[in-house]
């Protein structure tokens, strides 16, 4: 059996990646930074230190960013 993804799976993966890229571009700059740093593995405290804001502000920004991404991606 071939372990490589099927052409259909590959196409769906590319489409999902494109949709996420478009959705991320619609976030505010701060929301996008928080999401990108979180995906890079930083904690809320580390992100706050990096961006010069509190851990609470990071958590609120991340929550709003995730809500917005859900709305944008579910609209597709």
CHARMM internal coordinates of N, CA and C (Angstrom, degrees):
IC EDIT
DIST 1 N 1 CA 1.4340
DIST 1 CA 1 C 1.5300
ANGL 1 N 1 CA 1 C 110.58
DIST 1 C 2 N 1.3071
ANGL 1 CA 1 C 2 N 117.55
DIHE 1 N 1 CA 1 C 2 N 138.81
DIST 2 N 2 CA 1.4585
ANGL 1 C 2 N 2 CA 122.86
DIHE 1 CA 1 C 2 N 2 CA -178.90
DIST 2 CA 2 C 1.5349
ANGL 2 N 2 CA 2 C 109.43
DIHE 1 C 2 N 2 CA 2 C -79.73
DIST 2 C 3 N 1.3534
ANGL 2 CA 2 C 3 N 117.69
DIHE 2 N 2 CA 2 C 3 N 120.93
DIST 3 N 3 CA 1.4700
ANGL 2 C 3 N 3 CA 120.26
DIHE 2 CA 2 C 3 N 3 CA -179.01
DIST 3 CA 3 C 1.5337
ANGL 3 N 3 CA 3 C 113.60
DIHE 2 C 3 N 3 CA 3 C -75.56
DIST 3 C 4 N 1.3067
ANGL 3 CA 3 C 4 N 117.62
DIHE 3 N 3 CA 3 C 4 N -10.69
DIST 4 N 4 CA 1.4692
ANGL 3 C 4 N 4 CA 121.18
DIHE 3 CA 3 C 4 N 4 CA -179.47
DIST 4 CA 4 C 1.5279
ANGL 4 N 4 CA 4 C 109.68
DIHE 3 C 4 N 4 CA 4 C -70.66
DIST 4 C 5 N 1.3362
ANGL 4 CA 4 C 5 N 116.19
DIHE 4 N 4 CA 4 C 5 N 148.04
DIST 5 N 5 CA 1.4696
ANGL 4 C 5 N 5 CA 118.44
DIHE 4 CA 4 C 5 N 5 CA 177.95
DIST 5 CA 5 C 1.5300
ANGL 5 N 5 CA 5 C 110.92
DIHE 4 C 5 N 5 CA 5 C -64.74
DIST 5 C 6 N 1.3048
ANGL 5 CA 5 C 6 N 114.68
DIHE 5 N 5 CA 5 C 6 N 150.70
DIST 6 N 6 CA 1.4628
ANGL 5 C 6 N 6 CA 119.49
DIHE 5 CA 5 C 6 N 6 CA 178.50
DIST 6 CA 6 C 1.5241
ANGL 6 N 6 CA 6 C 109.43
DIHE 5 C 6 N 6 CA 6 C -68.57
DIST 6 C 7 N 1.3216
ANGL 6 CA 6 C 7 N 117.48
DIHE 6 N 6 CA 6 C 7 N 160.25
DIST 7 N 7 CA 1.4675
ANGL 6 C 7 N 7 CA 119.75
DIHE 6 CA 6 C 7 N 7 CA 177.68
DIST 7 CA 7 C 1.5307
ANGL 7 N 7 CA 7 C 111.98
DIHE 6 C 7 N 7 CA 7 C -57.40
DIST 7 C 8 N 1.3244
ANGL 7 CA 7 C 8 N 116.53
DIHE 7 N 7 CA 7 C 8 N -36.47
DIST 8 N 8 CA 1.4607
ANGL 7 C 8 N 8 CA 120.17
DIHE 7 CA 7 C 8 N 8 CA 178.88
DIST 8 CA 8 C 1.5267
ANGL 8 N 8 CA 8 C 110.85
DIHE 7 C 8 N 8 CA 8 C -65.93
DIST 8 C 9 N 1.3316
ANGL 8 CA 8 C 9 N 117.53
DIHE 8 N 8 CA 8 C 9 N -44.30
DIST 9 N 9 CA 1.4617
ANGL 8 C 9 N 9 CA 121.57
DIHE 8 CA 8 C 9 N 9 CA 178.08
DIST 9 CA 9 C 1.5237
ANGL 9 N 9 CA 9 C 111.03
DIHE 8 C 9 N 9 CA 9 C -62.63
DIST 9 C 10 N 1.3101
ANGL 9 CA 9 C 10 N 116.54
DIHE 9 N 9 CA 9 C 10 N -41.33
DIST 10 N 10 CA 1.4588
ANGL 9 C 10 N 10 CA 120.87
DIHE 9 CA 9 C 10 N 10 CA 179.27
DIST 10 CA 10 C 1.5263
ANGL 10 N 10 CA 10 C 110.61
DIHE 9 C 10 N 10 CA 10 C -63.55
DIST 10 C 11 N 1.3147
ANGL 10 CA 10 C 11 N 117.22
DIHE 10 N 10 CA 10 C 11 N -42.49
DIST 11 N 11 CA 1.4695
ANGL 10 C 11 N 11 CA 121.26
DIHE 10 CA 10 C 11 N 11 CA 179.37
DIST 11 CA 11 C 1.5266
ANGL 11 N 11 CA 11 C 110.85
DIHE 10 C 11 N 11 CA 11 C -64.40
DIST 11 C 12 N 1.3331
ANGL 11 CA 11 C 12 N 117.00
DIHE 11 N 11 CA 11 C 12 N -42.69
DIST 12 N 12 CA 1.4648
ANGL 11 C 12 N 12 CA 120.59
DIHE 11 CA 11 C 12 N 12 CA 178.55
DIST 12 CA 12 C 1.5224
ANGL 12 N 12 CA 12 C 111.19
DIHE 11 C 12 N 12 CA 12 C -64.38
DIST 12 C 13 N 1.3133
ANGL 12 CA 12 C 13 N 116.95
DIHE 12 N 12 CA 12 C 13 N -38.12
DIST 13 N 13 CA 1.4582
ANGL 12 C 13 N 13 CA 121.29
DIHE 12 CA 12 C 13 N 13 CA 178.70
DIST 13 CA 13 C 1.5276
ANGL 13 N 13 CA 13 C 110.84
DIHE 12 C 13 N 13 CA 13 C -65.02
DIST 13 C 14 N 1.3080
ANGL 13 CA 13 C 14 N 116.68
DIHE 13 N 13 CA 13 C 14 N -42.84
DIST 14 N 14 CA 1.4702
ANGL 13 C 14 N 14 CA 121.45
DIHE 13 CA 13 C 14 N 14 CA 178.19
DIST 14 CA 14 C 1.5207
ANGL 14 N 14 CA 14 C 110.01
DIHE 13 C 14 N 14 CA 14 C -63.67
DIST 14 C 15 N 1.3233
ANGL 14 CA 14 C 15 N 116.72
DIHE 14 N 14 CA 14 C 15 N -42.08
DIST 15 N 15 CA 1.4690
ANGL 14 C 15 N 15 CA 121.35
DIHE 14 CA 14 C 15 N 15 CA 179.06
DIST 15 CA 15 C 1.5283
ANGL 15 N 15 CA 15 C 111.25
DIHE 14 C 15 N 15 CA 15 C -63.42
DIST 15 C 16 N 1.3167
ANGL 15 CA 15 C 16 N 117.52
DIHE 15 N 15 CA 15 C 16 N -42.76
DIST 16 N 16 CA 1.4737
ANGL 15 C 16 N 16 CA 121.84
DIHE 15 CA 15 C 16 N 16 CA 178.91
DIST 16 CA 16 C 1.5238
ANGL 16 N 16 CA 16 C 110.69
DIHE 15 C 16 N 16 CA 16 C -64.90
DIST 16 C 17 N 1.3201
ANGL 16 CA 16 C 17 N 116.78
DIHE 16 N 16 CA 16 C 17 N -41.22
DIST 17 N 17 CA 1.4690
ANGL 16 C 17 N 17 CA 121.09
DIHE 16 CA 16 C 17 N 17 CA 178.17
DIST 17 CA 17 C 1.5237
ANGL 17 N 17 CA 17 C 110.70
DIHE 16 C 17 N 17 CA 17 C -62.61
DIST 17 C 18 N 1.3043
ANGL 17 CA 17 C 18 N 116.51
DIHE 17 N 17 CA 17 C 18 N -42.03
DIST 18 N 18 CA 1.4677
ANGL 17 C 18 N 18 CA 121.13
DIHE 17 CA 17 C 18 N 18 CA 179.20
DIST 18 CA 18 C 1.5326
ANGL 18 N 18 CA 18 C 110.20
DIHE 17 C 18 N 18 CA 18 C -63.94
DIST 18 C 19 N 1.3237
ANGL 18 CA 18 C 19 N 117.18
DIHE 18 N 18 CA 18 C 19 N -44.53
DIST 19 N 19 CA 1.4694
ANGL 18 C 19 N 19 CA 121.29
DIHE 18 CA 18 C 19 N 19 CA 179.84
DIST 19 CA 19 C 1.5258
ANGL 19 N 19 CA 19 C 110.47
DIHE 18 C 19 N 19 CA 19 C -61.37
DIST 19 C 20 N 1.3239
ANGL 19 CA 19 C 20 N 117.24
DIHE 19 N 19 CA 19 C 20 N -41.02
DIST 20 N 20 CA 1.4644
ANGL 19 C 20 N 20 CA 120.66
DIHE 19 CA 19 C 20 N 20 CA 178.92
DIST 20 CA 20 C 1.5243
ANGL 20 N 20 CA 20 C 111.00
DIHE 19 C 20 N 20 CA 20 C -67.09
DIST 20 C 21 N 1.3113
ANGL 20 CA 20 C 21 N 117.34
DIHE 20 N 20 CA 20 C 21 N -40.60
DIST 21 N 21 CA 1.4682
ANGL 20 C 21 N 21 CA 121.28
DIHE 20 CA 20 C 21 N 21 CA 178.17
DIST 21 CA 21 C 1.5261
ANGL 21 N 21 CA 21 C 110.75
DIHE 20 C 21 N 21 CA 21 C -61.49
DIST 21 C 22 N 1.3184
ANGL 21 CA 21 C 22 N 117.25
DIHE 21 N 21 CA 21 C 22 N -43.29
DIST 22 N 22 CA 1.4686
ANGL 21 C 22 N 22 CA 121.95
DIHE 21 CA 21 C 22 N 22 CA 178.67
DIST 22 CA 22 C 1.5252
ANGL 22 N 22 CA 22 C 110.01
DIHE 21 C 22 N 22 CA 22 C -65.09
DIST 22 C 23 N 1.3297
ANGL 22 CA 22 C 23 N 117.38
DIHE 22 N 22 CA 22 C 23 N -42.51
DIST 23 N 23 CA 1.4668
ANGL 22 C 23 N 23 CA 121.32
DIHE 22 CA 22 C 23 N 23 CA -179.97
DIST 23 CA 23 C 1.5243
ANGL 23 N 23 CA 23 C 110.79
DIHE 22 C 23 N 23 CA 23 C -65.39
DIST 23 C 24 N 1.3182
ANGL 23 CA 23 C 24 N 118.16
DIHE 23 N 23 CA 23 C 24 N -42.64
DIST 24 N 24 CA 1.4698
ANGL 23 C 24 N 24 CA 121.17
DIHE 23 CA 23 C 24 N 24 CA 178.68
DIST 24 CA 24 C 1.5240
ANGL 24 N 24 CA 24 C 111.33
DIHE 23 C 24 N 24 CA 24 C -60.87
DIST 24 C 25 N 1.3184
ANGL 24 CA 24 C 25 N 116.89
DIHE 24 N 24 CA 24 C 25 N -35.89
DIST 25 N 25 CA 1.4631
ANGL 24 C 25 N 25 CA 121.00
DIHE 24 CA 24 C 25 N 25 CA 179.75
DIST 25 CA 25 C 1.5256
ANGL 25 N 25 CA 25 C 111.82
DIHE 24 C 25 N 25 CA 25 C -66.50
DIST 25 C 26 N 1.3377
ANGL 25 CA 25 C 26 N 117.51
DIHE 25 N 25 CA 25 C 26 N -19.31
DIST 26 N 26 CA 1.4578
ANGL 25 C 26 N 26 CA 121.18
DIHE 25 CA 25 C 26 N 26 CA -179.23
DIST 26 CA 26 C 1.5282
ANGL 26 N 26 CA 26 C 112.90
DIHE 25 C 26 N 26 CA 26 C -90.35
DIST 26 C 27 N 1.3334
ANGL 26 CA 26 C 27 N 117.42
DIHE 26 N 26 CA 26 C 27 N -4.10
DIST 27 N 27 CA 1.4557
ANGL 26 C 27 N 27 CA 120.64
DIHE 26 CA 26 C 27 N 27 CA 175.96
DIST 27 CA 27 C 1.5227
ANGL 27 N 27 CA 27 C 109.63
DIHE 26 C 27 N 27 CA 27 C -79.58
DIST 27 C 28 N 1.3243
ANGL 27 CA 27 C 28 N 115.94
DIHE 27 N 27 CA 27 C 28 N 160.42
DIST 28 N 28 CA 1.4650
ANGL 27 C 28 N 28 CA 119.14
DIHE 27 CA 27 C 28 N 28 CA 173.22
DIST 28 CA 28 C 1.5290
ANGL 28 N 28 CA 28 C 107.93
DIHE 27 C 28 N 28 CA 28 C -66.43
DIST 28 C 29 N 1.3161
ANGL 28 CA 28 C 29 N 116.38
DIHE 28 N 28 CA 28 C 29 N 162.06
DIST 29 N 29 CA 1.4640
ANGL 28 C 29 N 29 CA 120.60
DIHE 28 CA 28 C 29 N 29 CA -179.21
DIST 29 CA 29 C 1.5280
ANGL 29 N 29 CA 29 C 110.77
DIHE 28 C 29 N 29 CA 29 C -58.84
DIST 29 C 30 N 1.3239
ANGL 29 CA 29 C 30 N 117.46
DIHE 29 N 29 CA 29 C 30 N -42.22
DIST 30 N 30 CA 1.4563
ANGL 29 C 30 N 30 CA 120.56
DIHE 29 CA 29 C 30 N 30 CA -178.96
DIST 30 CA 30 C 1.5334
ANGL 30 N 30 CA 30 C 111.22
DIHE 29 C 30 N 30 CA 30 C -67.34
DIST 30 C 31 N 1.3194
ANGL 30 CA 30 C 31 N 116.97
DIHE 30 N 30 CA 30 C 31 N -42.27
DIST 31 N 31 CA 1.4650
ANGL 30 C 31 N 31 CA 120.04
DIHE 30 CA 30 C 31 N 31 CA 177.73
DIST 31 CA 31 C 1.5264
ANGL 31 N 31 CA 31 C 110.58
DIHE 30 C 31 N 31 CA 31 C -61.20
DIST 31 C 32 N 1.3245
ANGL 31 CA 31 C 32 N 116.19
DIHE 31 N 31 CA 31 C 32 N -43.81
DIST 32 N 32 CA 1.4634
ANGL 31 C 32 N 32 CA 120.79
DIHE 31 CA 31 C 32 N 32 CA -179.38
DIST 32 CA 32 C 1.5323
ANGL 32 N 32 CA 32 C 110.15
DIHE 31 C 32 N 32 CA 32 C -63.07
DIST 32 C 33 N 1.3343
ANGL 32 CA 32 C 33 N 117.33
DIHE 32 N 32 CA 32 C 33 N -42.89
DIST 33 N 33 CA 1.4549
ANGL 32 C 33 N 33 CA 120.67
DIHE 32 CA 32 C 33 N 33 CA 179.18
DIST 33 CA 33 C 1.5266
ANGL 33 N 33 CA 33 C 111.01
DIHE 32 C 33 N 33 CA 33 C -61.32
DIST 33 C 34 N 1.3253
ANGL 33 CA 33 C 34 N 116.86
DIHE 33 N 33 CA 33 C 34 N -45.27
DIST 34 N 34 CA 1.4598
ANGL 33 C 34 N 34 CA 120.92
DIHE 33 CA 33 C 34 N 34 CA -179.39
DIST 34 CA 34 C 1.5246
ANGL 34 N 34 CA 34 C 110.18
DIHE 33 C 34 N 34 CA 34 C -61.58
DIST 34 C 35 N 1.3202
ANGL 34 CA 34 C 35 N 117.93
DIHE 34 N 34 CA 34 C 35 N -45.70
DIST 35 N 35 CA 1.4665
ANGL 34 C 35 N 35 CA 121.35
DIHE 34 CA 34 C 35 N 35 CA 179.96
DIST 35 CA 35 C 1.5292
ANGL 35 N 35 CA 35 C 110.30
DIHE 34 C 35 N 35 CA 35 C -63.15
DIST 35 C 36 N 1.3122
ANGL 35 CA 35 C 36 N 117.16
DIHE 35 N 35 CA 35 C 36 N -45.44
DIST 36 N 36 CA 1.4617
ANGL 35 C 36 N 36 CA 120.42
DIHE 35 CA 35 C 36 N 36 CA -179.15
DIST 36 CA 36 C 1.5259
ANGL 36 N 36 CA 36 C 111.77
DIHE 35 C 36 N 36 CA 36 C -63.01
DIST 36 C 37 N 1.3386
ANGL 36 CA 36 C 37 N 116.99
DIHE 36 N 36 CA 36 C 37 N -42.02
DIST 37 N 37 CA 1.4620
ANGL 36 C 37 N 37 CA 120.17
DIHE 36 CA 36 C 37 N 37 CA 179.14
DIST 37 CA 37 C 1.5213
ANGL 37 N 37 CA 37 C 111.49
DIHE 36 C 37 N 37 CA 37 C -68.67
DIST 37 C 38 N 1.3297
ANGL 37 CA 37 C 38 N 117.05
DIHE 37 N 37 CA 37 C 38 N -36.21
DIST 38 N 38 CA 1.4711
ANGL 37 C 38 N 38 CA 120.63
DIHE 37 CA 37 C 38 N 38 CA 176.89
DIST 38 CA 38 C 1.5257
ANGL 38 N 38 CA 38 C 109.31
DIHE 37 C 38 N 38 CA 38 C -64.35
DIST 38 C 39 N 1.3265
ANGL 38 CA 38 C 39 N 117.04
DIHE 38 N 38 CA 38 C 39 N -44.20
DIST 39 N 39 CA 1.4633
ANGL 38 C 39 N 39 CA 120.62
DIHE 38 CA 38 C 39 N 39 CA 179.03
DIST 39 CA 39 C 1.5254
ANGL 39 N 39 CA 39 C 111.80
DIHE 38 C 39 N 39 CA 39 C -65.33
DIST 39 C 40 N 1.3362
ANGL 39 CA 39 C 40 N 116.26
DIHE 39 N 39 CA 39 C 40 N -25.04
DIST 40 N 40 CA 1.4640
ANGL 39 C 40 N 40 CA 120.82
DIHE 39 CA 39 C 40 N 40 CA 176.67
DIST 40 CA 40 C 1.5267
ANGL 40 N 40 CA 40 C 111.45
DIHE 39 C 40 N 40 CA 40 C -78.15
DIST 40 C 41 N 1.3502
ANGL 40 CA 40 C 41 N 116.76
DIHE 40 N 40 CA 40 C 41 N -6.91
DIST 41 N 41 CA 1.4529
ANGL 40 C 41 N 41 CA 120.16
DIHE 40 CA 40 C 41 N 41 CA 175.06
DIST 41 CA 41 C 1.5146
ANGL 41 N 41 CA 41 C 116.21
DIHE 40 C 41 N 41 CA 41 C 103.51
DIST 41 C 42 N 1.3359
ANGL 41 CA 41 C 42 N 117.79
DIHE 41 N 41 CA 41 C 42 N 4.68
DIST 42 N 42 CA 1.4619
ANGL 41 C 42 N 42 CA 120.13
DIHE 41 CA 41 C 42 N 42 CA 179.74
DIST 42 CA 42 C 1.5218
ANGL 42 N 42 CA 42 C 111.25
DIHE 41 C 42 N 42 CA 42 C -77.44
DIST 42 C 43 N 1.3181
ANGL 42 CA 42 C 43 N 116.53
DIHE 42 N 42 CA 42 C 43 N 149.72
DIST 43 N 43 CA 1.4597
ANGL 42 C 43 N 43 CA 122.30
DIHE 42 CA 42 C 43 N 43 CA 175.70
DIST 43 CA 43 C 1.5251
ANGL 43 N 43 CA 43 C 109.05
DIHE 42 C 43 N 43 CA 43 C -83.39
DIST 43 C 44 N 1.3288
ANGL 43 CA 43 C 44 N 116.16
DIHE 43 N 43 CA 43 C 44 N 170.11
DIST 44 N 44 CA 1.4691
ANGL 43 C 44 N 44 CA 120.35
DIHE 43 CA 43 C 44 N 44 CA 177.70
DIST 44 CA 44 C 1.5235
ANGL 44 N 44 CA 44 C 110.78
DIHE 43 C 44 N 44 CA 44 C -59.04
DIST 44 C 45 N 1.3171
ANGL 44 CA 44 C 45 N 116.59
DIHE 44 N 44 CA 44 C 45 N -42.37
DIST 45 N 45 CA 1.4727
ANGL 44 C 45 N 45 CA 120.50
DIHE 44 CA 44 C 45 N 45 CA -179.93
DIST 45 CA 45 C 1.5276
ANGL 45 N 45 CA 45 C 110.72
DIHE 44 C 45 N 45 CA 45 C -63.23
DIST 45 C 46 N 1.3332
ANGL 45 CA 45 C 46 N 117.24
DIHE 45 N 45 CA 45 C 46 N -42.39
DIST 46 N 46 CA 1.4636
ANGL 45 C 46 N 46 CA 120.68
DIHE 45 CA 45 C 46 N 46 CA 179.80
DIST 46 CA 46 C 1.5230
ANGL 46 N 46 CA 46 C 111.26
DIHE 45 C 46 N 46 CA 46 C -66.85
DIST 46 C 47 N 1.3219
ANGL 46 CA 46 C 47 N 116.45
DIHE 46 N 46 CA 46 C 47 N -39.64
DIST 47 N 47 CA 1.4675
ANGL 46 C 47 N 47 CA 120.56
DIHE 46 CA 46 C 47 N 47 CA 178.32
DIST 47 CA 47 C 1.5234
ANGL 47 N 47 CA 47 C 109.38
DIHE 46 C 47 N 47 CA 47 C -64.49
DIST 47 C 48 N 1.3336
ANGL 47 CA 47 C 48 N 116.55
DIHE 47 N 47 CA 47 C 48 N -44.48
DIST 48 N 48 CA 1.4559
ANGL 47 C 48 N 48 CA 120.41
DIHE 47 CA 47 C 48 N 48 CA 178.12
DIST 48 CA 48 C 1.5115
ANGL 48 N 48 CA 48 C 111.98
DIHE 47 C 48 N 48 CA 48 C -58.79
DIST 48 C 49 N 1.3138
ANGL 48 CA 48 C 49 N 116.32
DIHE 48 N 48 CA 48 C 49 N -42.59
DIST 49 N 49 CA 1.4660
ANGL 48 C 49 N 49 CA 120.67
DIHE 48 CA 48 C 49 N 49 CA 178.64
DIST 49 CA 49 C 1.5254
ANGL 49 N 49 CA 49 C 110.64
DIHE 48 C 49 N 49 CA 49 C -64.02
DIST 49 C 50 N 1.3100
ANGL 49 CA 49 C 50 N 116.20
DIHE 49 N 49 CA 49 C 50 N -41.97
DIST 50 N 50 CA 1.4650
ANGL 49 C 50 N 50 CA 121.69
DIHE 49 CA 49 C 50 N 50 CA -179.40
DIST 50 CA 50 C 1.5287
ANGL 50 N 50 CA 50 C 111.50
DIHE 49 C 50 N 50 CA 50 C -65.19
DIST 50 C 51 N 1.3422
ANGL 50 CA 50 C 51 N 116.22
DIHE 50 N 50 CA 50 C 51 N -42.27
DIST 51 N 51 CA 1.4661
ANGL 50 C 51 N 51 CA 120.74
DIHE 50 CA 50 C 51 N 51 CA -175.60
DIST 51 CA 51 C 1.5253
ANGL 51 N 51 CA 51 C 113.02
DIHE 50 C 51 N 51 CA 51 C -93.30
DIST 51 C 52 N 1.3262
ANGL 51 CA 51 C 52 N 116.96
DIHE 51 N 51 CA 51 C 52 N -5.40
DIST 52 N 52 CA 1.4587
ANGL 51 C 52 N 52 CA 120.12
DIHE 51 CA 51 C 52 N 52 CA 178.47
DIST 52 CA 52 C 1.5233
ANGL 52 N 52 CA 52 C 113.58
DIHE 51 C 52 N 52 CA 52 C 74.52
DIST 52 C 53 N 1.3320
ANGL 52 CA 52 C 53 N 116.49
DIHE 52 N 52 CA 52 C 53 N 38.09
DIST 53 N 53 CA 1.4636
ANGL 52 C 53 N 53 CA 120.32
DIHE 52 CA 52 C 53 N 53 CA 177.07
DIST 53 CA 53 C 1.5259
ANGL 53 N 53 CA 53 C 109.11
DIHE 52 C 53 N 53 CA 53 C -139.12
DIST 53 C 54 N 1.3161
ANGL 53 CA 53 C 54 N 116.44
DIHE 53 N 53 CA 53 C 54 N 172.97
DIST 54 N 54 CA 1.4614
ANGL 53 C 54 N 54 CA 120.78
DIHE 53 CA 53 C 54 N 54 CA -176.71
DIST 54 CA 54 C 1.5263
ANGL 54 N 54 CA 54 C 111.29
DIHE 53 C 54 N 54 CA 54 C -76.99
DIST 54 C 55 N 1.3175
ANGL 54 CA 54 C 55 N 114.53
DIHE 54 N 54 CA 54 C 55 N 161.78
DIST 55 N 55 CA 1.4639
ANGL 54 C 55 N 55 CA 120.88
DIHE 54 CA 54 C 55 N 55 CA 176.14
DIST 55 CA 55 C 1.5220
ANGL 55 N 55 CA 55 C 110.04
DIHE 54 C 55 N 55 CA 55 C -61.11
DIST 55 C 56 N 1.3309
ANGL 55 CA 55 C 56 N 116.49
DIHE 55 N 55 CA 55 C 56 N -39.44
DIST 56 N 56 CA 1.4606
ANGL 55 C 56 N 56 CA 120.76
DIHE 55 CA 55 C 56 N 56 CA 178.94
DIST 56 CA 56 C 1.5167
ANGL 56 N 56 CA 56 C 112.02
DIHE 55 C 56 N 56 CA 56 C -62.20
DIST 56 C 57 N 1.3243
ANGL 56 CA 56 C 57 N 116.47
DIHE 56 N 56 CA 56 C 57 N -41.19
DIST 57 N 57 CA 1.4677
ANGL 56 C 57 N 57 CA 120.54
DIHE 56 CA 56 C 57 N 57 CA 178.27
DIST 57 CA 57 C 1.5275
ANGL 57 N 57 CA 57 C 110.69
DIHE 56 C 57 N 57 CA 57 C -63.81
DIST 57 C 58 N 1.3183
ANGL 57 CA 57 C 58 N 116.28
DIHE 57 N 57 CA 57 C 58 N -38.16
DIST 58 N 58 CA 1.4690
ANGL 57 C 58 N 58 CA 120.53
DIHE 57 CA 57 C 58 N 58 CA 177.70
DIST 58 CA 58 C 1.5292
ANGL 58 N 58 CA 58 C 109.90
DIHE 57 C 58 N 58 CA 58 C -63.71
DIST 58 C 59 N 1.3370
ANGL 58 CA 58 C 59 N 116.42
DIHE 58 N 58 CA 58 C 59 N -45.45
DIST 59 N 59 CA 1.4604
ANGL 58 C 59 N 59 CA 120.24
DIHE 58 CA 58 C 59 N 59 CA -179.32
DIST 59 CA 59 C 1.5311
ANGL 59 N 59 CA 59 C 112.13
DIHE 58 C 59 N 59 CA 59 C -61.85
DIST 59 C 60 N 1.3313
ANGL 59 CA 59 C 60 N 116.92
DIHE 59 N 59 CA 59 C 60 N -41.87
DIST 60 N 60 CA 1.4618
ANGL 59 C 60 N 60 CA 121.00
DIHE 59 CA 59 C 60 N 60 CA 178.94
DIST 60 CA 60 C 1.5323
ANGL 60 N 60 CA 60 C 110.17
DIHE 59 C 60 N 60 CA 60 C -66.13
DIST 60 C 61 N 1.3093
ANGL 60 CA 60 C 61 N 116.10
DIHE 60 N 60 CA 60 C 61 N -44.78
DIST 61 N 61 CA 1.4665
ANGL 60 C 61 N 61 CA 120.67
DIHE 60 CA 60 C 61 N 61 CA 179.61
DIST 61 CA 61 C 1.5229
ANGL 61 N 61 CA 61 C 110.70
DIHE 60 C 61 N 61 CA 61 C -61.59
DIST 61 C 62 N 1.3349
ANGL 61 CA 61 C 62 N 116.56
DIHE 61 N 61 CA 61 C 62 N -42.97
DIST 62 N 62 CA 1.4594
ANGL 61 C 62 N 62 CA 119.98
DIHE 61 CA 61 C 62 N 62 CA 179.40
DIST 62 CA 62 C 1.5231
ANGL 62 N 62 CA 62 C 110.39
DIHE 61 C 62 N 62 CA 62 C -64.41
DIST 62 C 63 N 1.3158
ANGL 62 CA 62 C 63 N 117.43
DIHE 62 N 62 CA 62 C 63 N -43.55
DIST 63 N 63 CA 1.4633
ANGL 62 C 63 N 63 CA 120.85
DIHE 62 CA 62 C 63 N 63 CA 179.71
DIST 63 CA 63 C 1.5295
ANGL 63 N 63 CA 63 C 110.66
DIHE 62 C 63 N 63 CA 63 C -59.11
DIST 63 C 64 N 1.3089
ANGL 63 CA 63 C 64 N 116.66
DIHE 63 N 63 CA 63 C 64 N -46.36
DIST 64 N 64 CA 1.4719
ANGL 63 C 64 N 64 CA 120.55
DIHE 63 CA 63 C 64 N 64 CA 179.68
DIST 64 CA 64 C 1.5235
ANGL 64 N 64 CA 64 C 111.28
DIHE 63 C 64 N 64 CA 64 C -65.28
DIST 64 C 65 N 1.3216
ANGL 64 CA 64 C 65 N 116.62
DIHE 64 N 64 CA 64 C 65 N -37.94
DIST 65 N 65 CA 1.4674
ANGL 64 C 65 N 65 CA 120.53
DIHE 64 CA 64 C 65 N 65 CA 179.47
DIST 65 CA 65 C 1.5240
ANGL 65 N 65 CA 65 C 110.62
DIHE 64 C 65 N 65 CA 65 C -64.82
DIST 65 C 66 N 1.3219
ANGL 65 CA 65 C 66 N 116.70
DIHE 65 N 65 CA 65 C 66 N -43.50
DIST 66 N 66 CA 1.4630
ANGL 65 C 66 N 66 CA 120.40
DIHE 65 CA 65 C 66 N 66 CA -179.68
DIST 66 CA 66 C 1.5297
ANGL 66 N 66 CA 66 C 110.50
DIHE 65 C 66 N 66 CA 66 C -65.75
DIST 66 C 67 N 1.3332
ANGL 66 CA 66 C 67 N 116.77
DIHE 66 N 66 CA 66 C 67 N -41.06
DIST 67 N 67 CA 1.4708
ANGL 66 C 67 N 67 CA 119.61
DIHE 66 CA 66 C 67 N 67 CA 176.65
DIST 67 CA 67 C 1.5258
ANGL 67 N 67 CA 67 C 110.43
DIHE 66 C 67 N 67 CA 67 C -59.84
DIST 67 C 68 N 1.3223
ANGL 67 CA 67 C 68 N 116.37
DIHE 67 N 67 CA 67 C 68 N -45.30
DIST 68 N 68 CA 1.4762
ANGL 67 C 68 N 68 CA 120.53
DIHE 67 CA 67 C 68 N 68 CA -179.74
DIST 68 CA 68 C 1.5272
ANGL 68 N 68 CA 68 C 110.65
DIHE 67 C 68 N 68 CA 68 C -63.49
DIST 68 C 69 N 1.3226
ANGL 68 CA 68 C 69 N 117.12
DIHE 68 N 68 CA 68 C 69 N -43.86
DIST 69 N 69 CA 1.4610
ANGL 68 C 69 N 69 CA 120.13
DIHE 68 CA 68 C 69 N 69 CA 178.83
DIST 69 CA 69 C 1.5283
ANGL 69 N 69 CA 69 C 110.90
DIHE 68 C 69 N 69 CA 69 C -60.91
DIST 69 C 70 N 1.3184
ANGL 69 CA 69 C 70 N 117.03
DIHE 69 N 69 CA 69 C 70 N -41.48
DIST 70 N 70 CA 1.4723
ANGL 69 C 70 N 70 CA 119.82
DIHE 69 CA 69 C 70 N 70 CA 178.21
DIST 70 CA 70 C 1.5231
ANGL 70 N 70 CA 70 C 111.01
DIHE 69 C 70 N 70 CA 70 C -60.06
DIST 70 C 71 N 1.3419
ANGL 70 CA 70 C 71 N 115.95
DIHE 70 N 70 CA 70 C 71 N -44.76
DIST 71 N 71 CA 1.4675
ANGL 70 C 71 N 71 CA 119.32
DIHE 70 CA 70 C 71 N 71 CA 179.77
DIST 71 CA 71 C 1.5241
ANGL 71 N 71 CA 71 C 110.46
DIHE 70 C 71 N 71 CA 71 C -63.71
DIST 71 C 72 N 1.3153
ANGL 71 CA 71 C 72 N 117.02
DIHE 71 N 71 CA 71 C 72 N -44.99
DIST 72 N 72 CA 1.4594
ANGL 71 C 72 N 72 CA 120.83
DIHE 71 CA 71 C 72 N 72 CA -178.05
DIST 72 CA 72 C 1.5259
ANGL 72 N 72 CA 72 C 111.48
DIHE 71 C 72 N 72 CA 72 C -64.81
DIST 72 C 73 N 1.3248
ANGL 72 CA 72 C 73 N 116.86
DIHE 72 N 72 CA 72 C 73 N -42.56
DIST 73 N 73 CA 1.4637
ANGL 72 C 73 N 73 CA 119.79
DIHE 72 CA 72 C 73 N 73 CA -177.62
DIST 73 CA 73 C 1.5116
ANGL 73 N 73 CA 73 C 113.07
DIHE 72 C 73 N 73 CA 73 C -75.86
DIST 73 C 74 N 1.3208
ANGL 73 CA 73 C 74 N 117.51
DIHE 73 N 73 CA 73 C 74 N -27.55
DIST 74 N 74 CA 1.4638
ANGL 73 C 74 N 74 CA 119.34
DIHE 73 CA 73 C 74 N 74 CA 178.01
DIST 74 CA 74 C 1.5317
ANGL 74 N 74 CA 74 C 111.11
DIHE 73 C 74 N 74 CA 74 C -78.40
DIST 74 C 75 N 1.3231
ANGL 74 CA 74 C 75 N 117.74
DIHE 74 N 74 CA 74 C 75 N -19.60
DIST 75 N 75 CA 1.4538
ANGL 74 C 75 N 75 CA 121.70
DIHE 74 CA 74 C 75 N 75 CA 177.93
DIST 75 CA 75 C 1.5255
ANGL 75 N 75 CA 75 C 111.17
DIHE 74 C 75 N 75 CA 75 C -71.44
DIST 75 C 76 N 1.3331
ANGL 75 CA 75 C 76 N 116.11
DIHE 75 N 75 CA 75 C 76 N -22.47
DIST 76 N 76 CA 1.4765
ANGL 75 C 76 N 76 CA 120.65
DIHE 75 CA 75 C 76 N 76 CA 179.78
DIST 76 CA 76 C 1.4893
ANGL 76 N 76 CA 76 C 107.71
DIHE 75 C 76 N 76 CA 76 C -78.66
END
COOR INIT
IC SEED 1 N 1 CA 1 C
IC BUILD
